[in-house]
Amino acid sequence: MTAAKDLMGLGFAWPAAQAEGFSSIAITAAGTTTTDATVCDGQNDFFIMTATGSDGIRMNSALPLLVPVVVVNTSGSIGKVYPATGGNFNGLSTDAAISAGANKSLILMRYSTTGFQSNLSA
């Protein structure tokens, strides 16, 4: 999919470019639980994560429904990805993280208020 900034360069207005294209941001993982993990913003949909092992990021409760979100762990350590507070990945435990290994990617989509579907790369 095209990046939102590229669409804006072609003359798309910001809201249209944001709706149609991916926008990425670097994010540094922090904390060791869902309560102190770095919270992702609700505006980007491609997160480039750096982590140091036991720290993580948490999805924002403002993520729109049925919009794919990608998290890529570019660090040499495992990083945790938590659903939004009170949520779960793939119907598993509430607030449980998915561990994304070094150089792995996670594609997820919010399908309800608390439910996220996810797919971790091999």
DSSP file (Angstrom, degrees, kcal/mol; ACC not computed):
  #  RESIDUE AA STRUCTURE BP1 BP2  ACC     N-H-->O    O-->H-N    N-H-->O    O-->H-N    TCO  KAPPA ALPHA  PHI   PSI    X-CA   Y-CA   Z-CA
    1    1 A M              0   0    0      0, 0.0     2,-0.1     0, 0.0    20,-0.1   0.000 360.0 360.0 360.0 150.2    0.0    0.0    0.0
    2    2 A T        -     0   0    0     18,-0.2    20,-2.3     1,-0.1     2,-0.2  -0.411 360.0-109.0 -74.8 146.4    1.1    3.5   -0.7
    3    3 A A  B  >  -a   22   0A   0     18,-0.3     4,-1.7     1,-0.1     3,-0.4  -0.508  21.3-126.2 -74.2 144.5    2.4    5.8    2.1
    4    4 A A  H  > S+     0   0    0     18,-3.7     4,-2.2     1,-0.2     5,-0.2   0.877 109.9  56.8 -58.6 -39.9    0.1    8.7    3.1
    5    5 A K  H  > S+     0   0    0     17,-0.4     4,-1.6     1,-0.2    -1,-0.2   0.858 105.1  51.8 -64.0 -33.7    3.0   11.2    2.5
    6    6 A D  H  > S+     0   0    0     -3,-0.4     4,-0.8     2,-0.2    -1,-0.2   0.891 108.6  50.7 -67.8 -39.0    3.4   10.0   -1.1
    7    7 A L  H ><>S+     0   0    0     -4,-1.7     5,-2.2     1,-0.2     3,-0.7   0.886 108.1  52.2 -65.4 -38.0   -0.3   10.5   -1.7
    8    8 A M  H ><5S+     0   0    0     -4,-2.2     3,-1.6     1,-0.2    -1,-0.2   0.869 104.1  57.9 -65.2 -34.8   -0.2   14.0   -0.3
    9    9 A G  H 3<5S+     0   0    0     -4,-1.6    -1,-0.2     1,-0.3    -2,-0.2   0.729 102.8  54.8 -65.2 -21.4    2.7   14.7   -2.7
   10   10 A L  T <<5S-     0   0    0     -4,-0.8    -1,-0.3    -3,-0.7    -2,-0.2   0.383 132.3 -90.9 -91.7   2.7    0.3   13.7   -5.5
   11   11 A G  T < 5S+     0   0    0     -3,-1.6    -3,-0.2     1,-0.3     2,-0.1   0.438  76.3 145.8 105.6  -0.2   -2.2   16.3   -4.4
   12   12 A F      < -     0   0    0     -5,-2.2    -1,-0.3    -6,-0.1     2,-0.1  -0.466  53.2-114.9 -67.5 140.1   -4.4   14.3   -2.0
   13   13 A A     >  -     0   0    0     -2,-0.1     4,-2.8     1,-0.1     3,-0.3  -0.429  32.2-105.9 -68.2 153.6   -5.7   16.3    0.9
   14   14 A W  H  > S+     0   0    0      1,-0.2     4,-2.8     2,-0.2     5,-0.2   0.887 118.0  50.5 -53.2 -47.2   -4.4   15.1    4.3
   15   15 A P  H  > S+     0   0    0      0, 0.0     4,-1.8     0, 0.0    -1,-0.2   0.904 114.4  44.5 -61.3 -38.4   -7.6   13.3    5.4
   16   16 A A  H  > S+     0   0    0     -3,-0.3     4,-1.8     2,-0.2     5,-0.2   0.913 114.2  48.8 -70.1 -41.8   -7.9   11.4    2.2
   17   17 A A  H  X S+     0   0    0     -4,-2.8     4,-2.6     1,-0.2    -1,-0.2   0.902 111.8  49.8 -63.4 -40.8   -4.2   10.5    2.1
   18   18 A Q  H  < S+     0   0    0     -4,-2.8    -1,-0.2    -5,-0.2    -2,-0.2   0.880 112.2  48.0 -64.9 -38.6   -4.4    9.3    5.8
   19   19 A A  H  < S+     0   0    0     -4,-1.8    -1,-0.2    -5,-0.2    -2,-0.2   0.821 121.8  34.0 -71.9 -31.1   -7.5    7.2    5.0
   20   20 A E  H  < S+     0   0    0     -4,-1.8     2,-0.3    -5,-0.1   -18,-0.2   0.734 114.6  50.3 -99.1 -25.8   -6.0    5.6    1.9
   21   21 A G  S  < S-     0   0    0     -4,-2.6   -18,-0.3    -5,-0.2     2,-0.2  -0.741  79.9-104.5-118.8 162.7   -2.3    5.2    2.6
   22   22 A F  B     -a    3   0A   0    -20,-2.3   -18,-3.7    -2,-0.3     2,-0.4  -0.544  27.4-162.8 -78.6 146.9   -0.1    3.9    5.4
   23   23 A S        -     0   0    0    -20,-0.2    22,-1.9    -2,-0.2    23,-1.3  -0.998  10.3-157.3-130.9 130.9    1.7    6.3    7.7
   24   24 A S  E     +b   46   0B   0     -2,-0.4     2,-0.3    21,-0.2    23,-0.2  -0.713  13.1 178.7-112.6 158.1    4.6    5.1    9.8
   25   25 A I  E     -b   47   0B   0     21,-1.9    23,-2.5    -2,-0.3     2,-0.3  -0.982  29.7-118.3-152.8 143.2    6.3    6.2   13.0
   26   26 A A  E     -b   48   0B   0     -2,-0.3     2,-0.4    21,-0.2    23,-0.2  -0.641  33.5-172.8 -80.2 141.2    9.2    4.9   15.1
   27   27 A I  E     -b   49   0B   0     21,-2.6    23,-1.9    -2,-0.3     2,-0.6  -0.999  16.7-144.1-140.2 134.6    8.2    3.9   18.6
   28   28 A T  E     -b   50   0B   0     -2,-0.4    23,-0.2    21,-0.2    28,-0.1  -0.871  23.3-128.3-101.3 123.9   10.4    2.9   21.5
   29   29 A A        +     0   0    0     21,-2.9     2,-0.3    -2,-0.6    28,-0.2  -0.336  34.1 171.9 -68.0 149.7    9.1    0.1   23.8
   30   30 A A  B     +G   56   0C   0     26,-2.2    26,-1.8     3,-0.1     8,-0.5  -0.950  31.9  31.2-150.2 167.5    9.0    0.8   27.5
   31   31 A G        -     0   0    0     -2,-0.3    25,-0.3    24,-0.2     7,-0.1   0.093  67.1-111.1  71.7 174.2    7.7   -0.8   30.7
   32   32 A T  S    S+     0   0    0     23,-0.2     2,-0.3     5,-0.1    -1,-0.1   0.360  90.8  41.5-126.4   0.6    7.2   -4.4   31.5
   33   33 A T  S >> S-     0   0    0     23,-0.1     4,-0.7    -3,-0.1     3,-0.6  -0.856  91.7 -97.4-138.3 174.0    3.4   -4.7   31.7
   34   34 A T  T 34 S+     0   0    0     -2,-0.3     3,-0.4     1,-0.2    51,-0.1   0.814 118.6  60.4 -63.4 -29.4    0.4   -3.4   29.7
   35   35 A T  T 34 S+     0   0    0      1,-0.2    -1,-0.2    50,-0.0    -4,-0.1   0.783 115.7  29.6 -73.4 -26.1    0.0   -0.5   32.2
   36   36 A D  T <4 S+     0   0    0     -3,-0.6    -1,-0.2    -6,-0.1    -2,-0.2   0.268  91.4 117.5-118.0  12.8    3.4    1.0   31.7
   37   37 A A  S  < S-     0   0    0     -4,-0.7     2,-0.3    -3,-0.4    20,-0.2  -0.420  79.4 -90.9 -72.7 154.3    4.0    0.1   28.0
   38   38 A T  E     -h   57   0C   0     18,-1.9    20,-3.0    -8,-0.5     2,-0.4  -0.514  43.5-131.5 -66.4 127.4    4.4    2.8   25.5
   39   39 A V  E     -h   58   0C   0     -2,-0.3    20,-0.2    18,-0.2     2,-0.1  -0.704  15.1-131.3 -86.9 128.7    1.0    3.6   24.0
   40   40 A C        -     0   0    0     18,-3.0     2,-0.1    -2,-0.4    -1,-0.0  -0.421  27.4-109.5 -70.1 149.7    0.8    3.8   20.2
   41   41 A D        -     0   0    0      1,-0.1    19,-0.3    -2,-0.1     3,-0.1  -0.357  17.5-126.5 -74.9 165.8   -0.9    6.9   18.8
   42   42 A G  S    S+     0   0    0      1,-0.2    -1,-0.1    17,-0.1    -2,-0.0   0.284  98.9  63.7 -94.8  10.1   -4.3    6.5   17.1
   43   43 A Q  S    S+     0   0    0     20,-0.1     2,-0.2     0, 0.0    -1,-0.2   0.720  89.6  64.4-107.6 -27.2   -3.2    8.2   13.9
   44   44 A N        -     0   0    0     -3,-0.1   -20,-0.2     1,-0.1     3,-0.1  -0.608  50.8-168.9 -98.6 160.3   -0.5    5.9   12.4
   45   45 A D  S    S+     0   0    0    -22,-1.9    25,-2.4    -2,-0.2     2,-0.4   0.256  72.6  62.6-131.8  10.9   -0.9    2.4   11.2
   46   46 A F  E     -bc  24  70B   0    -23,-1.3   -21,-1.9    23,-0.2     2,-0.5  -0.912  64.6-170.9-139.0 109.7    2.7    1.2   10.7
   47   47 A F  E     -bc  25  71B   0     23,-3.2    25,-2.9    -2,-0.4     2,-0.9  -0.897  13.4-157.0-110.6 124.3    4.9    1.2   13.9
   48   48 A I  E     -bc  26  72B   0    -23,-2.5   -21,-2.6    -2,-0.5     2,-0.3  -0.858  25.9-161.8-100.0 102.4    8.6    0.6   13.7
   49   49 A M  E     -bc  27  73B   0     23,-2.9    25,-2.3    -2,-0.9    26,-0.6  -0.647  18.8-167.2 -95.9 139.3    9.4   -0.7   17.2
   50   50 A T  E     +b   28   0B   0    -23,-1.9   -21,-2.9    -2,-0.3     2,-0.3  -0.986  20.5 172.5-116.6 136.8   12.7   -0.9   19.0
   51   51 A A        -     0   0    0     -2,-0.4    26,-0.4    26,-0.2    25,-0.2  -0.913  33.7-148.7-140.6 162.9   12.8   -3.0   22.2
   52   52 A T        -     0   0    0     -2,-0.3     2,-0.3    23,-0.1    27,-0.1   0.190  63.8 -81.0-121.9  16.2   15.3   -4.3   24.7
   53   53 A G  S    S+     0   0    0     25,-1.2    -2,-0.0     2,-0.2     0, 0.0  -0.587 116.1  32.6 128.4 -73.0   13.7   -7.6   25.8
   54   54 A S  S    S+     0   0    0     -2,-0.3     2,-0.1    25,-0.1    25,-0.1   0.436  97.1  93.9-102.6   0.9   11.0   -7.3   28.4
   55   55 A D        +     0   0    0     23,-0.3    25,-2.3   -26,-0.1     2,-0.3  -0.426  51.5 176.3 -92.1 169.0    9.5   -3.9   27.4
   56   56 A G  E     -Gi  30  80C   0    -26,-1.8   -26,-2.2   -25,-0.3   -18,-1.9  -0.915  27.4-114.5-157.6-179.8    6.6   -3.3   25.0
   57   57 A I  E     -hi  38  81C   0     23,-2.4    25,-3.0    -2,-0.3     2,-0.4  -0.891  23.5-143.9-123.8 156.3    4.1   -1.1   23.3
   58   58 A R  E     -hi  39  82C   0    -20,-3.0   -18,-3.0    -2,-0.3    26,-0.1  -0.974  20.3-116.3-125.3 136.5    0.3   -1.0   23.7
   59   59 A M        -     0   0    0     23,-2.4    26,-0.3    -2,-0.4     2,-0.3  -0.345  35.5-110.9 -65.5 149.5   -2.3   -0.4   21.0
   60   60 A N    >   -     0   0    0    -19,-0.3     3,-1.7    24,-0.1    24,-0.2  -0.622  10.8-135.4 -84.0 139.8   -4.4    2.7   21.3
   61   61 A S  T 3  S+     0   0    0     -2,-0.3    -1,-0.1     1,-0.3    -2,-0.0   0.617 102.9  67.2 -69.5 -10.5   -8.1    2.3   22.1
   62   62 A A  T 3   +     0   0    0      2,-0.0    -1,-0.3     0, 0.0   -20,-0.0   0.428  68.4 125.5 -89.3   0.9   -8.8    4.9   19.4
   63   63 A L    <   -     0   0    0     -3,-1.7   -20,-0.1     1,-0.1   -21,-0.1  -0.389  66.9-115.3 -59.0 132.7   -7.6    2.6   16.6
   64   64 A P    >   -     0   0    0      0, 0.0     3,-0.8     0, 0.0    46,-0.4  -0.298  32.9 -96.4 -68.6 156.0  -10.5    2.4   14.1
   65   65 A L  T 3  S+     0   0    0      1,-0.2    46,-0.2    44,-0.1    48,-0.0  -0.421  99.7   9.2 -69.9 145.7  -12.2   -0.9   13.5
   66   66 A L  T 3  S+     0   0    0     44,-3.3    -1,-0.2     1,-0.2    45,-0.1   0.761  89.9 128.1  57.8  34.1  -11.2   -3.1   10.6
   67   67 A V    <   -     0   0    0     -3,-0.8    43,-0.5    43,-0.3    -1,-0.2  -0.983  60.9-121.2-116.8 123.0   -8.1   -1.1    9.6
   68   68 A P  E     - D   0 109B   0      0, 0.0     2,-0.4     0, 0.0    41,-0.2  -0.375  27.3-166.8 -66.3 139.3   -4.8   -3.2    9.3
   69   69 A V  E     - D   0 108B   0     39,-2.8    39,-2.9    -2,-0.1     2,-0.4  -0.984   3.6-156.2-125.9 137.3   -2.0   -2.1   11.6
   70   70 A V  E     -cD  46 107B   0    -25,-2.4   -23,-3.2    -2,-0.4     2,-0.5  -0.951   7.1-170.9-118.0 133.6    1.6   -3.3   11.2
   71   71 A V  E     -cD  47 106B   0     35,-2.7    35,-2.9    -2,-0.4     2,-0.5  -0.994   6.3-170.1-120.1 126.1    4.2   -3.5   14.0
   72   72 A V  E     -cD  48 105B   0    -25,-2.9   -23,-2.9    -2,-0.5     2,-0.9  -0.972  13.7-148.7-117.9 124.8    7.8   -4.3   12.9
   73   73 A N  E     +c   49   0B   0     31,-2.9    30,-1.4    -2,-0.5    31,-0.4  -0.823  21.1 172.5 -93.5 106.2   10.4   -5.0   15.5
   74   74 A T        +     0   0    0    -25,-2.3   -24,-0.2    -2,-0.9    -1,-0.1   0.423  47.6  96.1 -94.2   0.5   13.7   -3.7   14.1
   75   75 A S  S    S-     0   0    0    -26,-0.6    28,-0.8     2,-0.2   -23,-0.1  -0.315  83.2-116.8 -86.6 172.8   15.7   -4.3   17.3
   76   76 A G  S    S+     0   0    0    -25,-0.2     2,-0.3    26,-0.2    26,-0.2   0.329  92.4  68.0 -88.9   6.9   17.9   -7.2   18.1
   77   77 A S  S    S-     0   0    0    -26,-0.4    -2,-0.2    24,-0.1    26,-0.2  -0.809  91.8 -91.5-124.2 163.6   15.7   -8.1   21.1
   78   78 A I        -     0   0    0     -2,-0.3   -25,-1.2   -26,-0.1     2,-0.4  -0.497  39.6-164.3 -70.4 142.0   12.1   -9.4   21.7
   79   79 A G  E     - J   0 100C   0     21,-2.4    21,-3.6    -2,-0.2     2,-0.4  -0.975  13.3-130.5-126.9 145.2    9.5   -6.7   22.1
   80   80 A K  E     -iJ  56  99C   0    -25,-2.3   -23,-2.4    -2,-0.4     2,-0.5  -0.752  12.2-159.4 -96.7 142.0    6.0   -7.2   23.5
   81   81 A V  E     -iJ  57  98C   0     17,-2.5    17,-2.4    -2,-0.4   -23,-0.2  -0.984  12.1-166.5-120.7 119.8    2.9   -5.9   21.8
   82   82 A Y  E     -i   58   0C   0    -25,-3.0   -23,-2.4    -2,-0.5    15,-0.2  -0.756  19.2-121.2-103.4 148.7   -0.2   -5.5   24.0
   83   83 A P        -     0   0    0      0, 0.0     3,-0.1     0, 0.0   -22,-0.1  -0.269  53.1 -70.9 -71.6 173.2   -3.8   -4.9   22.9
   84   84 A A  S >  S-     0   0    0    -24,-0.2     3,-2.7     1,-0.2    11,-0.3  -0.322  77.6 -68.9 -59.7 153.1   -5.6   -1.8   24.0
   85   85 A T  T 3  S+     0   0    0    -26,-0.3    -1,-0.2     1,-0.3     3,-0.1  -0.182 126.5  14.9 -50.9 129.0   -6.4   -1.9   27.7
   86   86 A G  T 3  S+     0   0    0      1,-0.3    -1,-0.3    -3,-0.1     2,-0.1   0.414 108.0 112.8  85.4  -1.2   -9.1   -4.5   28.4
   87   87 A G    <   -     0   0    0     -3,-2.7     8,-3.4     7,-0.1     2,-0.3  -0.346  49.7-151.1 -98.3 178.8   -8.6   -6.1   25.0
   88   88 A N  E     -e  115   0B   0     26,-2.4    28,-2.1     6,-0.2     2,-0.5  -0.987  15.2-123.4-147.9 155.5   -7.2   -9.4   23.7
   89   89 A F  E >  S-e  116   0B   0      4,-0.4     3,-2.0    -2,-0.3    28,-0.2  -0.890  91.4 -13.2 -99.2 128.7   -5.5  -10.9   20.7
   90   90 A N  T 3  S-     0   0    0     26,-3.0    -1,-0.2    -2,-0.5    27,-0.1   0.757 122.8 -62.3  55.8  31.3   -7.2  -13.8   19.0
   91   91 A G  T 3  S+     0   0    0     25,-0.4    -1,-0.3    -3,-0.2     3,-0.1   0.622 104.7 128.8  74.8  12.8   -9.6  -14.3   21.8
   92   92 A L    <   -     0   0    0     -3,-2.0    -1,-0.1     1,-0.2     3,-0.1   0.042  66.0 -32.7 -86.1-160.8   -6.9  -15.2   24.3
   93   93 A S  S >  S-     0   0    0      1,-0.1     3,-1.5    -5,-0.1    -4,-0.4  -0.178  71.7 -98.6 -60.4 144.1   -6.3  -13.6   27.8
   94   94 A T  T 3  S+     0   0    0      1,-0.3    -6,-0.2    -6,-0.1    -1,-0.1  -0.405 104.2   2.3 -63.0 134.5   -7.3  -10.0   28.4
   95   95 A D  T 3  S+     0   0    0     -8,-3.4     2,-0.3   -11,-0.3    -1,-0.3   0.585  92.7 148.7  64.1  14.5   -4.3   -7.6   28.3
   96   96 A A    <   -     0   0    0     -3,-1.5    -7,-0.2    -9,-0.3    -1,-0.2  -0.599  39.9-131.1 -81.2 139.4   -1.9  -10.4   27.3
   97   97 A A        -     0   0    0     -2,-0.3     2,-0.5   -15,-0.2   -15,-0.2  -0.452   1.3-136.0 -86.9 158.2    1.0   -9.5   25.1
   98   98 A I  E     -J   81   0C   0    -17,-2.4   -17,-2.5    -2,-0.1     2,-0.6  -0.959  24.2-131.9-105.7 132.0    2.3  -11.1   21.9
   99   99 A S  E     -J   80   0C   0     -2,-0.5     2,-0.7   -19,-0.2   -19,-0.2  -0.773  17.3-161.0 -88.9 120.2    6.1  -11.4   21.9
  100  100 A A  E     -J   79   0C   0    -21,-3.6   -21,-2.4    -2,-0.6     3,-0.1  -0.895  15.0-142.7-102.7 113.4    7.6  -10.1   18.6
  101  101 A G    >   -     0   0    0     -2,-0.7     3,-1.6   -23,-0.2   -28,-0.2  -0.050  41.0 -60.1 -67.7 173.0   11.1  -11.5   18.1
  102  102 A A  T 3  S+     0   0    0      1,-0.3    -1,-0.2   -26,-0.2   -26,-0.2  -0.303 123.6   2.8 -56.0 132.6   14.0   -9.6   16.6
  103  103 A N  T 3  S+     0   0    0    -30,-1.4    -1,-0.3   -28,-0.8     2,-0.3   0.787 101.8 131.6  58.4  32.9   13.2   -8.5   13.0
  104  104 A K    <   -     0   0    0     -3,-1.6   -31,-2.9   -31,-0.4     2,-0.3  -0.732  44.6-144.1-107.4 160.9    9.7   -9.9   13.1
  105  105 A S  E     -D   72   0B   0     -2,-0.3    16,-3.1   -33,-0.2     2,-0.4  -0.935   4.4-157.4-126.8 152.4    6.4   -8.2   12.1
  106  106 A L  E     -DF  71 120B   0    -35,-2.9   -35,-2.7    -2,-0.3     2,-0.5  -0.995   2.7-163.3-129.1 125.6    2.9   -8.4   13.5
  107  107 A I  E     +DF  70 119B   0     12,-2.6    12,-2.1    -2,-0.4     2,-0.3  -0.946  21.8 169.3-108.4 128.4   -0.2   -7.6   11.4
  108  108 A L  E     -DF  69 118B   0    -39,-2.9   -39,-2.8    -2,-0.5     2,-0.3  -0.925  20.2-165.0-138.1 162.4   -3.3   -6.9   13.5
  109  109 A M  E     -DF  68 117B   0      8,-2.2     8,-2.9    -2,-0.3     2,-0.5  -0.978  21.1-131.5-149.2 132.4   -6.8   -5.6   13.1
  110  110 A R  E     + F   0 116B   0    -43,-0.5   -44,-3.3   -46,-0.4   -43,-0.3  -0.749  27.3 171.8 -84.5 124.1   -9.3   -4.5   15.7
  111  111 A Y        +     0   0    0      4,-2.2     2,-0.3    -2,-0.5     5,-0.2   0.501  63.6   7.6-113.2  -6.9  -12.6   -6.1   15.0
  112  112 A S  S    S-     0   0    0      3,-1.3    -1,-0.1     1,-0.0   -46,-0.1  -0.898  95.1 -75.5-155.2-176.2  -14.6   -5.1   18.1
  113  113 A T  S    S+     0   0    0     -2,-0.3   -26,-0.0     1,-0.2    -1,-0.0   0.887 130.1   9.2 -56.3 -40.5  -14.3   -2.8   21.1
  114  114 A T  S    S+     0   0    0    -27,-0.1   -26,-2.4   -31,-0.0     2,-0.4   0.508 108.7  97.6-118.4  -8.8  -11.9   -5.3   22.8
  115  115 A G  E     +e   88   0B   0    -28,-0.2    -4,-2.2   -25,-0.1    -3,-1.3  -0.722  41.1 177.4 -97.3 132.3  -11.1   -7.9   20.1
  116  116 A F  E     -eF  89 110B   0    -28,-2.1   -26,-3.0    -2,-0.4     2,-0.4  -0.987  17.2-150.3-125.6 137.0   -8.0   -7.8   18.0
  117  117 A Q  E     - F   0 109B   0     -8,-2.9    -8,-2.2    -2,-0.4     2,-0.3  -0.887  25.6-175.0-100.7 138.7   -7.0  -10.4   15.4
  118  118 A S  E     - F   0 108B   0     -2,-0.4     2,-0.3   -10,-0.2   -10,-0.2  -0.949  23.2-165.9-138.7 157.0   -3.3  -10.8   14.9
  119  119 A N  E     - F   0 107B   0    -12,-2.1   -12,-2.6    -2,-0.3     2,-0.4  -0.932  13.0-157.2-143.4 115.1   -0.7  -12.6   12.7
  120  120 A L  E     - F   0 106B   0     -2,-0.3   -14,-0.2   -14,-0.2    -2,-0.0  -0.769  24.7-115.6 -95.2 135.3    3.0  -12.8   13.7
  121  121 A S              0   0    0    -16,-3.1    -1,-0.1    -2,-0.4   -17,-0.0  -0.227 360.0 360.0 -66.4 159.5    5.5  -13.4   11.0
  122  122 A A              0   0    0    -18,-0.0    -1,-0.1     0, 0.0   -18,-0.1   0.460 360.0 360.0 -76.3 360.0    7.6  -16.6   11.1
